[in-house]
Amino acid sequence: MFPDRYAMIQKEMTVMEWKANWICPAEDMKDICPVFLKSWSIKKEIKHAELRLTALGIYEANLNGQRVSKYVLAPGWTTYDKRLQVQRYDITNLIRKDKENILTITVGKGWFRSPMPGWVESLDKNRRKEQPCGIIAELRMTDTEGSTEIIVTDKDWQYGESAVRFSEIYDGEIFDARFETKRWNPAAILNWPKDILIEQEGEEIREQERVSPKSIFITPAGETIVDFGQEVTGYVELSLCANAGEIIRFQHGEMLNRSGNFYRDNYRNAKAEVIYICRDGVQTWHPSLTFFGFRYLKLLDFPGTARTEQFTAIAVYSDIRQTGHIRSADAGLNRLISNIFWSQRDNFLDVPTDCPQRDERLGWTGDAQVFVKAASYNFDVEHFFTKWLHDLAADQRPDGGVSQVIPDYMPETEPSAAWGDAAVICPWQMYLTYGNKKILEAQFDSMKKWVDYITEVTHDKNLWTGGNHFGDWLGLDAPPGSYKGSSREDFIATAFYAHSTELLVKAGRVLGKPLPGYKELYCNILKAFRERYPEYYTQTEYVLAIYFKLTEHLQEAADALARMIEIDGIQMRTGFVGTPYLLYVLSDYGYDALAYKLLLRKEPPSWLYSVSMGATTIWEHWDGIMENGDFWSEDMNSFNHYAYGSVIDWIYEKAAGIQTIENYPGFAKVRIMPHPNRRIPWLETSLETRHGLVNSKWSCQEDIIRYEITVQMPAQIVIDGQTHEVGPGSYLFWSHQKKPEAF
């Protein structure tokens, strides 16, 4: 049911030999996307034909007018200088006997050559912008008599201009449906390395949900707006009858402003625009070499009157399979759950990105590590993260530092605590969720290098001091003019130094690689932390000290945290670093009721505030739109940012009670210890694991709680402090609460 991708990749790598050459256009195509062509005819019946292909940029391959695969935006995004994925396509059914076969491959800039990131200028960005466009391909055809013919990319291939007149990640696409390639030229041989070529590791990127518009309306400013009612990542498919030369032009946006007009200032420098020049007659088209994050379209040019049936939003993301499901009696909570799932889909487009819309869309390591547990419960992301972590290791700097983003498109920046720690936290979580030691084996050296990096760069032994960190990013207790919250940066850095060192030691134990020096290092960090930081001043400082078990006085610290939250008006003041652990700490130390109050709070700041404001995905800021209708800022205000969606793993693990047991990774044995609360009449959660399905449902009625639990593996079911060791089966429990006010 779950194939061993590691073994498959290793088997395929043994035949990764290339007779083909890299080829490229023999001229500067500027913004026009080139199309490469190869034609041939074959007289024998083909038993099997396979196309092996990759490109420097995003490609679309068609054989005899049909796409060779459902894979879109191939070859995906890796650290291209060291790792470039190759795709294999079975094209047997597309080959035509006794007729001319025509293979065309159109190549856009994609992640390879687009000017990323959009808001900074750097030598590395300029280098990538100047990289060449190219492809390498081999076509192997075996006939029914056993003979094999091989066609490879070489100087006999041709290239020309395509109908894609412009395509780029941030600015969009221009397509002229009238255009036909009439001038073909011999391709040039490109001197580009082949030793970077690897077999496909990640999930294929696929077209997924299709979303019809909710409405088309005119704003007070006279703009024509298409509203899909749901924010998606992907592109819009157009269907219409038009005259040749008529132009369709539209921009993408996430929000309307307080006056009800189209708003896209938060896209910053990303144009996110499509221009389609029509041919005669009925036509259906969508961009193929770029993507957008959007809910709304602003129609700048459109022939005739736009109708909803002419537009379809196509969600595009990695082909990950949903494994978690949560339903409850609370409509607002259900909408929040939906928003979290959508933000994961929208930002899991080959790389775990921060946002899908503005001039960014980067694989921020901090966002990935705070969400990795939630991500692995919602969807099967083992292969997705395996590939991304291989890129992290490949991009890891010689001194062990890990960039703020992976692939590393910001090599000039300094590593940050809680961001670089993704090198350790993500592999460990993959091991816990899926039980596969191979990911720890593959990442172990990278994990160790990260801890060694901290040890070398710190200004104070056994602490992590100095450096430039993101702190508790977007913490609500930030002083004016700061994004970093008020928690001490060195405090956060040292807390994660301890956490990563502890996880490294655990990984070594799993792999049979004892690290006695690192066990001592962890103890020394713990001692130094307690001496340097005897007091905590913010919610996040309390949360980290308790969750990472850095304080000697866990219950006392949890009591102080609860008092601080009460004094703050039962409000979170945490940012990216503290929020993922906040509710865990409250539940673990007797404050379930307070955790539920925070979860279900509707006033800002809260998870349900954005729901009350009509959000369909998770916001970057708690108050991205303020109560008066104004936007938090134009500079950094994404409305599709999954980091705060990490609260969903608390719902799985604490509210529903479905927990991994460290000695039984992959849910070989599961612990179920629900934390019900009468604020929610009922909650049902299921999780598909490597060892079967787990379902946990509870319902509250007056002082009686009913538990319905089904497991397909051995389990520890803990109800009212009593542990029941059970085998696979369905179980029913009742609990009579003597103190219902404790809810």
Protein Blocks (a to p, Z undefined) as FASTA:
>chain_A
ZZcfklmmmmmmmmmccfbdcdddfbdekjaccddddddddfbdcfbdcdddddeddddd
deehiafbfbehiebjadfkloccdddddfklmpcghiacdddddddfklmlmccdfkbc
cfklmmmmmpccddddddddddfkopacdddddfkbccdddfblbdcfknopaddfkbcc
fbdcddddddddfklpccdfbdcdddfdddddfbdcddfkopacddehiacedddddddd
ddehiacdddddfbdcfkopacfklnmmanopacddddehjdddddfkbccddfbdcdfb
dghjddfklpccdddddddddfbdcddfbfklmmmmmmmmmmmmmmmgoiacfbfkbcno
pacfklmmmmmmmmmmmpccklmmmmmmmmmmmmpcfkopacfbdcdfblmbccdehklm
mmmmmmmmmmmmnopaklmmmmmmmmmmmmmmmmmmpmbghiaeejjdekjghiakbceh
ianbjbdfklmmmmmmmmmmmmmmmmmmmnopacfklmmmmmmmmmmmmmmmmbcfbfkl
mmmmmmnopafblmlmmmmmmmmmmmnopaafbdfklmmmmmmmmmmnopammmmmmmmp
cbdcdfklmmmnopabdcfbfklpafkopafblklocfbdfklmmmmmmmmmmmnopacd
fklghhlaccddddddfklmbacdddddfkbccddddddehjaccdddddfbdcdddeeh
iacdddedddddddddfblmlZZ
